[in-house]
Amino acid sequence: MKRRVVVTGMGAITPIGNTVEQFWNGIKEEKVGIGAITKFDTEEYKVKIAAEVKDFVAKERMDFKSAKRMEPFSQYAVVAATEAMEDAGLDMSKEDPYRVGVIIGSGIGGLSSMEREHEKIITKGPKRVNPLLVPMMICNMAAGNVSIALGCKGKCTNVVTACATGTHSIGDALRAIQYGDADVVFAGGAESSITPIAVAGFTNLTALSSSNDPMQASLPFDKKRSGFVIGEGAGVVVLEELEHAKKRGAKIYAEVCGYGATSDAYHITSPAEDGSGAAKAMELAMEEAGVTPEEVDYINAHGTGTHHNDLFETRAIHRAFGEAASSLKVSSTKSMIGHLLGAAGAVELIACIKTIEEGYIHPTVGTTEPDEGCDLDYVLHGAVKQEVRVALSNSLGFGGHNATLLVKKYEE
């Protein structure tokens, strides 16, 4: 029999705040964290804006020596996980460390270190490459560094499924606890790939927004949308077996009740046009949770602002929810923080949990005129205050990866 799993801690590094409190306050202020790229010279680039993390000084939030041996994505993961641990009130001296795991993924890993060291090869020769390049760039090091920093000796893995990474990581953590592999898991995603090659690559793929107006760049579901805005950050949640959490008197934010994961088996970048893969992921999450479409109050959509994603995700919601789709509230956090790639699903699940906690559904900021075929309630006229008992979080990744998590208000 599957064990119940709850969320007892959260941590976040985002373009609108470097703690969960700052992030959520930014959401309620409808703050847009998009601006000019500062990480490199964009003079020759068509795309000149991104959603960068701001005012993050690693040595102020973590061990200085350790920080110097990490790329930003790993730094973000360690800081977010530390915040989540403190929020959960988890004392590792009282835990069996082999029952505490880490499943934190990154879609790309340390791309900036690869660029930097490749330049050294060209200009100074291979002997000048940093000997720490490999442990800095490989994407499993977010999980590895969190494990080292917090003393977690249980299951420690890394999921890489592009934009679905964070959601799949949390889904895998859910399964690990449900079936007894762990009692507690730090789960989520981390990313820092606002680099010359990433921006050039996504631009030439025509995936990035063509607008250089920060307030008009990330427009999910809007007729004027032209692509996504690349972002960075990290989101980590503490998932915990219910009885373990109750025994130590932990605060319970919400219960994770369902997880669905599918593949479109269709195209390397485009979702399936009929939305069938994403719809099935939502259906699986609801089925596991024992929830009907009519019981779902809110969907935090993948909602990237690309033409195909928004249209096909809308079709997927109609396919999964039928007539109940018309009464759903659907919004995209990416309208404010851009697309955090491998970290997106984790940060957006935190938004869902805060939505349940406060009964506050944020709008899709900036979107004013939904495109033809985008016909759901995208919360366009300001925030909605209502009780939210059940929420879904969707993530759809290049390669056809679909992932959905269902969270509920906790009840005994």
C-alpha positions in Angstrom: 0.0 0.0 0.0 1.4 3.4 -1.0 2.4 5.7 1.7 1.0 9.3 1.9 3.5 12.1 1.0 3.3 15.7 2.1 5.3 18.9 1.6 7.0 20.2 4.8 9.5 22.7 3.4 10.2 24.9 0.4 13.1 26.9 -0.9 13.5 29.1 -4.0 15.9 31.2 -6.0 14.0 33.1 -8.8 14.2 36.2 -11.0 11.8 38.0 -8.6 13.2 36.9 -5.3 15.8 34.7 -3.7 13.6 33.1 -1.0 10.1 31.6 -1.1 8.8 34.6 0.8 10.4 37.1 -1.7 9.2 35.0 -4.7 5.7 34.8 -3.5 5.5 38.5 -2.5 6.8 39.2 -6.0 4.0 37.0 -7.5 1.4 38.9 -5.5 2.9 42.2 -6.6 2.7 40.9 -10.2 6.4 41.7 -10.5 8.0 40.9 -13.8 11.6 39.7 -13.4 12.7 40.2 -17.0 15.3 42.7 -18.1 18.4 43.3 -20.2 21.0 40.5 -20.1 23.9 41.4 -18.0 25.9 38.1 -18.1 27.4 38.7 -21.5 27.6 41.3 -24.3 24.5 41.0 -26.5 25.4 43.5 -29.1 25.4 40.9 -31.9 22.4 39.1 -30.5 18.8 39.5 -31.7 17.6 38.5 -28.2 18.8 40.9 -25.5 16.6 40.1 -22.6 16.2 37.3 -20.1 14.9 36.6 -16.6 18.1 36.7 -14.5 18.5 36.0 -10.8 19.4 39.3 -9.2 21.4 40.2 -6.1 22.5 36.7 -5.4 25.8 36.5 -3.6 26.7 32.9 -3.0 29.1 33.5 -0.1 26.4 35.2 1.8 24.1 32.2 1.7 26.5 29.2 1.8 30.0 28.1 2.5 32.4 30.3 0.5 35.0 27.6 -0.3 32.3 25.2 -1.5 30.7 28.0 -3.6 33.9 28.6 -5.5 33.8 25.0 -6.7 30.3 25.2 -8.0 28.6 26.6 -11.1 25.6 28.9 -10.3 23.1 26.2 -10.9 24.6 24.1 -8.1 24.9 27.2 -5.8 21.2 27.9 -6.4 20.3 24.3 -5.6 22.3 24.3 -2.4 20.8 27.6 -1.2 17.3 26.6 -2.1 17.6 23.2 -0.4 19.1 24.8 2.7 16.1 27.2 2.9 13.8 24.2 2.4 15.5 22.3 5.2 15.3 25.2 7.6 11.6 25.8 6.6 10.9 22.1 7.3 12.6 22.2 10.7 14.5 19.1 9.7 17.3 18.2 12.1 19.6 15.7 10.4 21.2 14.7 13.7 17.9 13.1 14.5 17.4 11.4 11.2 18.8 8.2 9.7 20.8 9.9 6.9 20.3 6.8 4.7 16.5 7.5 4.7 16.9 11.1 3.5 17.4 11.4 -0.3 18.0 14.1 -2.9 16.5 14.1 -6.4 17.3 17.4 -8.0 17.7 17.8 -11.7 19.1 20.3 -14.2 18.1 20.4 -17.8 21.5 21.7 -19.0 24.0 21.9 -16.1 27.1 24.0 -16.2 27.0 25.4 -19.7 28.9 28.6 -18.7 31.9 26.6 -17.5 32.0 24.6 -20.7 32.0 27.8 -22.7 34.6 29.4 -20.5 37.0 26.5 -20.5 36.6 25.9 -24.3 37.7 29.5 -24.8 40.9 28.7 -22.8 41.6 25.7 -25.1 41.4 28.0 -28.1 43.4 30.9 -26.7 45.8 29.3 -24.2 45.8 25.5 -24.9 44.4 22.5 -23.2 46.8 22.5 -20.2 45.0 25.7 -19.0 41.6 24.1 -18.6 40.3 24.1 -15.0 40.8 20.7 -13.4 37.4 21.1 -11.7 35.6 21.6 -15.1 34.0 18.2 -15.1 32.6 18.3 -11.5 31.4 21.8 -12.1 29.6 21.2 -15.4 27.9 17.8 -15.1 24.3 18.3 -14.2 24.1 15.7 -11.4 26.2 18.0 -9.3 23.2 20.0 -8.1 22.0 16.8 -6.4 25.5 15.8 -5.3 26.3 19.1 -3.8 23.0 19.3 -1.9 23.7 15.8 -0.5 27.1 16.8 0.6 26.0 20.2 2.1 23.1 18.7 4.1 24.4 15.3 4.9 21.8 13.3 3.0 23.0 9.8 2.4 20.0 8.2 0.9 18.9 7.9 -2.7 20.6 10.7 -4.7 19.7 10.9 -8.4 19.4 13.5 -11.2 16.6 13.7 -13.7 17.3 15.4 -17.1 14.1 15.9 -19.2 14.6 19.5 -20.4 11.7 21.7 -19.3 10.0 18.9 -17.4 13.1 18.1 -15.2 11.9 19.7 -12.0 8.5 18.1 -12.2 9.8 14.7 -13.0 12.3 15.0 -10.1 9.5 15.7 -7.7 7.5 12.9 -9.2 10.4 10.4 -8.8 10.8 11.6 -5.2 7.1 11.0 -4.6 7.5 7.4 -5.8 10.6 6.9 -3.7 8.7 7.8 -0.5 5.4 6.1 -1.5 7.2 2.7 -2.0 9.6 2.9 1.0 12.9 3.9 -0.6 13.1 7.0 1.6 11.2 8.8 4.3 12.3 12.3 3.3 13.5 13.6 -0.1 14.8 17.0 -1.2 13.4 17.3 -4.7 13.3 19.9 -7.5 15.4 21.5 -10.2 18.1 24.1 -10.8 19.3 26.0 -13.8 21.7 28.7 -14.9 22.0 28.8 -18.7 21.7 32.4 -19.7 24.9 32.1 -21.7 26.0 33.1 -25.2 25.6 29.6 -26.8 22.2 28.9 -25.1 20.7 32.2 -26.1 22.1 31.9 -29.7 20.9 28.3 -29.9 17.3 29.0 -28.6 17.2 32.1 -30.8 18.1 30.3 -34.0 15.6 27.6 -33.1 13.0 30.5 -33.1 12.0 29.5 -29.5 12.8 32.7 -27.7 10.5 35.8 -27.6 11.4 38.3 -30.3 10.3 41.2 -28.1 13.0 43.2 -26.3 10.4 45.0 -24.2 10.5 43.2 -20.8 6.8 43.8 -20.1 5.7 42.5 -23.5 8.1 39.6 -23.9 6.6 36.7 -21.9 2.9 36.6 -23.0 1.6 33.1 -22.5 -1.6 32.3 -24.6 -1.7 35.8 -26.0 -2.2 36.6 -29.7 1.0 38.6 -29.6 3.2 35.9 -28.0 6.4 35.2 -29.9 8.3 32.7 -27.8 9.6 32.1 -24.3 12.0 34.2 -22.2 15.0 32.2 -20.9 15.3 32.4 -17.1 17.3 30.8 -14.2 17.0 29.8 -10.6 16.1 26.8 -8.4 13.2 25.4 -6.6 13.4 22.6 -3.9 10.7 21.1 -1.8 11.0 18.7 1.1 8.8 15.7 0.5 8.1 13.6 3.6 6.2 10.5 4.5 3.1 11.6 6.4 3.6 9.7 9.6 7.2 10.7 9.7 6.2 14.3 9.4 3.5 14.0 12.0 5.8 12.2 14.5 8.3 15.1 14.5 5.5 17.8 14.6 6.3 19.2 11.1 4.2 21.9 9.5 2.4 20.4 6.5 1.8 22.7 3.5 0.0 20.3 1.2 -0.2 16.7 0.2 1.2 15.4 -3.1 -1.4 13.0 -4.3 -0.8 12.3 -8.0 1.8 12.1 -10.6 1.5 11.5 -14.3 4.4 11.1 -16.8 4.1 10.4 -20.5 5.9 10.9 -23.8 4.4 12.3 -27.0 6.6 10.1 -29.3 6.0 12.8 -31.8 8.7 15.5 -32.4 12.0 16.8 -30.9 10.6 20.2 -30.0 6.9 20.4 -30.7 4.3 18.9 -28.4 1.7 16.6 -30.0 -0.8 18.7 -31.8 -3.8 17.1 -30.4 -2.5 17.4 -26.8 -2.9 13.7 -26.2 0.4 13.1 -24.4 0.0 16.0 -22.0 -3.7 15.1 -21.5 -2.8 11.6 -20.5 -0.3 12.9 -17.9 -3.0 15.0 -16.3 -5.4 12.1 -16.4 -2.9 9.8 -14.7 -2.3 12.3 -12.0 -6.0 12.7 -11.3 -6.6 9.0 -11.4 -3.9 8.3 -8.9 -5.2 11.0 -6.6 -8.8 9.7 -6.9 -9.9 13.2 -8.1 -12.4 14.0 -10.8 -11.9 16.8 -13.3 -14.7 18.7 -11.6 -12.8 18.7 -8.3 -9.7 20.5 -9.8 -9.7 24.2 -9.0 -6.5 25.4 -10.7 -3.9 24.5 -13.2 -0.5 26.1 -13.2 0.2 25.7 -16.9 3.5 25.1 -18.6 2.4 28.2 -20.5 5.7 29.2 -22.2 4.5 31.8 -24.6 5.5 29.7 -27.7 2.8 29.3 -30.3 2.7 25.5 -30.3 3.0 25.0 -26.6 0.2 27.3 -25.5 -2.2 26.1 -28.2 -1.5 22.4 -27.8 -1.5 22.6 -24.0 -4.9 24.2 -24.2 -6.1 21.4 -26.3 -4.7 18.9 -23.8 -6.6 20.5 -21.0 -9.8 20.3 -23.0 -9.1 16.7 -23.8 -8.4 15.8 -20.1 -11.2 17.8 -18.5 -14.0 17.8 -21.0 -16.8 20.1 -20.0 -15.1 20.8 -16.7 -12.3 22.8 -18.5 -14.6 25.8 -18.8 -14.7 26.2 -15.0 -11.0 25.9 -14.4 -8.6 28.7 -13.5 -5.4 28.4 -15.6 -2.4 30.7 -15.3 1.3 30.8 -16.2 3.9 31.8 -13.6 6.3 32.2 -16.6 4.5 35.5 -17.4 6.5 37.0 -14.5 9.6 34.9 -14.1 10.3 33.6 -17.6 11.1 30.0 -18.3 13.5 28.5 -15.7 14.0 25.4 -17.9 14.9 22.5 -15.6 13.9 24.5 -12.5 10.6 25.7 -13.8 8.4 22.8 -12.6 9.7 22.9 -9.1 9.3 26.7 -8.7 5.8 26.4 -10.2 4.8 23.6 -7.8 5.8 26.0 -5.0 3.5 28.6 -6.6 0.7 25.9 -6.5 1.3 25.1 -2.9 1.2 28.8 -1.9 -2.0 29.2 -4.0 -3.6 26.4 -1.9 -2.2 27.9 1.3 -3.5 31.4 0.7 -6.4 30.9 -1.7 -4.7 33.3 -4.1 -4.6 32.5 -7.9 -2.1 34.8 -9.7 -3.0 36.2 -13.1 -1.1 35.5 -16.4 0.5 38.9 -16.2 0.8 40.9 -19.5 -1.6 38.7 -21.4 -4.6 40.6 -22.6 -6.0 39.0 -25.7 -5.9 35.2 -25.9 -5.1 33.8 -29.3 -7.6 31.8 -31.4 -7.8 28.3 -29.9 -6.6 29.5 -26.5 -10.1 29.7 -25.0 -9.7 28.8 -21.3 -9.9 31.1 -18.2 -6.3 32.3 -18.0 -7.0 34.7 -15.2 -6.5 37.9 -17.2 -8.2 40.5 -15.1 -6.1 40.4 -11.9 -5.7 37.9 -9.2 -8.6 35.7 -8.1 -9.2 35.0 -4.4 -11.0 31.7 -3.8 -10.5 28.5 -1.9 -8.2 26.1 -3.8 -8.3 22.5 -2.6 -6.8 20.8 -5.7 -4.2 22.1 -8.1 -2.2 20.7 -11.0 1.2 21.7 -12.2 2.1 20.9 -15.8 5.6 20.7 -17.4 6.2 19.8 -21.0 9.8 19.3 -22.3 11.6 19.2 -25.6 11.7 15.6 -26.8 8.0 15.1 -25.9 8.4 14.7 -22.1 5.1 15.4 -20.2 4.8 15.6 -16.5 2.0 16.6 -14.1 1.8 16.8 -10.3 -1.4 17.0 -8.4 -1.3 18.6 -4.9 -4.2 18.9 -2.5 -4.9 20.8 0.7 -3.8 18.5 3.5 -6.6 16.7 5.4 -6.2 14.1 8.1 
